[in-house]
């Protein structure tokens, strides 16, 4: 693990005074009406989860991550638009967090990650860059991605990986890594469609995934139909 990442994690754990996985500090959530009246983002506590072995810092600044930029080939799958809404918290108040570096990466419809060799029994994808990319949050703390609903692979529930990093002088080396999940009913609905359906119904439900059981309920996306696919947003506050 990178030394700067170790320091930021240790500092955050000390600040909240707990041995659990939560290292985001947030105020007590307010009713939606109060948030709207205040015109400020909600402070939301979320747990960190393992990065996993498949993060590759490709430095691909792009919102649409479906294609491999080297070949132009687009990954087949049900479209998914995902918006991150990030804020920083200091005491009882939250404010939008602009300029945060948000990475998103995940498996394709066949359960393959790009730029990985020796994963499962499939061919190497080394050098490929599909379904990976990053965005910087705008003045409102938002970053948007267009991707596809991820496929399954053995041993895990269906998920997305994301990482948030800050490069500002006030938070050198700060990073936060976690995963996002989908309701099982939505996953079953999507996997009945092409191209997922050809792989059968061997995917793991959330409750059977040991990583999901460690805080995954707080990382569930509420996806809504949008065109031929789905759209979801994810809000969280960071202590930085």
C-alpha positions, 0 to 999 in steps of 0.5 A: 500500500502506498505510504500516503494512503496508509497515513490518510486511512490512519488519520481518518480512523483516529478522527472518528474513534472507531475500529470499524470500516467507516472512515468518513466523518459526517453529520447526522443526516437531515430530512430531505426537506431541510436539505433542500431548504438549506441548499446544501448537499447531504452529509452521508456516511459510507464504508470503505471496502477493499480495492481488489486486485484490478485497479490500474491507474490508466489516467483516462480522463473520460466520462464515457468509459464503455470503449477501449480507446486503443481499438474503438471497440465498445463493450456490449451491455445495458447502458448505465449512467452513474453520477457521483455527488461529493461533498466535504464536511467540517463539523455540522456543515457540508459543502460541495467538493470540486476537483476530486479525482474519481476513478471508476472500473468494473467487469464487462458483461462476460465478467472480464476486467481490462488490462488484467492477465491471469484472471480466471480461465479467460484470455489476457486483457493486458493492454486493453482499457475498456470500462475504466476511466476517471472524472474530476468533480465540477463546482457542484461536486458532481462527476458523471460516467456512462458505462454498462451494467457490470457482468458477474464472475465467480465468488462475488456479487455484481459490483462496481469499483471506485476510488476518490483521490484529492490532489489539493495541498490541504489533503496530500495523499488522501484517497478513499476506495470502495464498491457499489452494488445493485439490488438483486431484483434489478440484477436478475432483470438485467441478466435476463437480457442480452448479452448477459443471458447467455451466461446462465444464472450462476451469479452470486446474490448480495447476501452471499458475498462476504465483502458486501456483508461488510457495509454493502447495504450502505453502498447500494445504488438505487437505479431507475430506468432511463431510455434503454438502460438505467441511471443512478446517483451516489452521494457521500461526504468526506472529511478532508 
